[in-house]
Amino acid sequence: MHKITVTIKRDVPVKYLRAVCGVRYWEGASVNGSDGDQGSIPMRSGDEWCPVIDLDDGTILDWPEGITADIDYKVSDMDDNEVPK
């Protein structure tokens, strides 16, 4: 299990990290080999991309089966990451 440092300044074991990424250019991804509709990108929520990452194996939780993506986003400086509750 991985560890991160939280506000109370102690190490705690964690399994998942929720990334909240303010994406500037959605065109930096292709889904199933197509640069088509950027609204089809899994884990998109409005102007943010919000995957929950399993830190043990790097997989994204609840990623739709059969969907592949090549993602190379420029994200804004307002990004936020948190440990899911």
MOCORVEN-V791158 format. One record per residue. N is the residue number from 1. RES is the residue in one small letter. SS is DSSP state (@ for helix, = for strand, . for the rest). PSI is psi as a letter, one per 40 degrees, with the letter a starting at -180 (none if undefined). Layout:
# MOCORVEN-V791158
n=N res=RES ss=SS psi=PSI
n=N res=RES ss=SS psi=PSI
This chain:
# MOCORVEN-V791158
n=1 res=m ss=. psi=i
n=2 res=h ss== psi=i
n=3 res=k ss== psi=i
n=4 res=i ss== psi=i
n=5 res=t ss== psi=h
n=6 res=v ss=. psi=i
n=7 res=t ss=. psi=d
n=8 res=i ss=. psi=e
n=9 res=k ss=. psi=f
n=10 res=r ss=. psi=i
n=11 res=d ss== psi=h
n=12 res=v ss== psi=i
n=13 res=p ss== psi=h
n=14 res=v ss== psi=i
n=15 res=k ss=. psi=d
n=16 res=y ss== psi=i
n=17 res=l ss== psi=h
n=18 res=r ss== psi=h
n=19 res=a ss== psi=h
n=20 res=v ss== psi=h
n=21 res=c ss== psi=h
n=22 res=g ss== psi=h
n=23 res=v ss== psi=h
n=24 res=r ss=. psi=d
n=25 res=y ss=. psi=g
n=26 res=w ss=@ psi=e
n=27 res=e ss=@ psi=e
n=28 res=g ss=@ psi=e
n=29 res=a ss== psi=i
n=30 res=s ss== psi=i
n=31 res=v ss== psi=h
n=32 res=n ss=. psi=f
n=33 res=g ss=. psi=e
n=34 res=s ss== psi=h
n=35 res=d ss=. psi=f
n=36 res=g ss=. psi=b
n=37 res=d ss=. psi=h
n=38 res=q ss=@ psi=e
n=39 res=g ss=@ psi=e
n=40 res=s ss=@ psi=e
n=41 res=i ss=. psi=h
n=42 res=p ss=. psi=i
n=43 res=m ss=. psi=e
n=44 res=r ss== psi=h
n=45 res=s ss== psi=g
n=46 res=g ss=. psi=b
n=47 res=d ss=. psi=e
n=48 res=e ss== psi=i
n=49 res=w ss== psi=h
n=50 res=c ss=. psi=g
n=51 res=p ss=. psi=i
n=52 res=v ss== psi=h
n=53 res=i ss== psi=h
n=54 res=d ss== psi=h
n=55 res=l ss=. psi=e
n=56 res=d ss=. psi=d
n=57 res=d ss=. psi=e
n=58 res=g ss=. psi=e
n=59 res=t ss=. psi=i
n=60 res=i ss== psi=h
n=61 res=l ss=. psi=h
n=62 res=d ss=. psi=f
n=63 res=w ss=. psi=h
n=64 res=p ss=. psi=h
n=65 res=e ss=. psi=h
n=66 res=g ss=. psi=e
n=67 res=i ss=. psi=h
n=68 res=t ss=. psi=i
n=69 res=a ss== psi=i
n=70 res=d ss== psi=h
n=71 res=i ss== psi=h
n=72 res=d ss=. psi=g
n=73 res=y ss=. psi=i
n=74 res=k ss=. psi=h
n=75 res=v ss== psi=i
n=76 res=s ss=. psi=i
n=77 res=d ss=. psi=e
n=78 res=m ss=. psi=e
n=79 res=d ss=. psi=i
n=80 res=d ss== psi=i
n=81 res=n ss== psi=i
n=82 res=e ss== psi=i
n=83 res=v ss=. psi=h
n=84 res=p ss=. psi=i
n=85 res=k ss=. psi=none
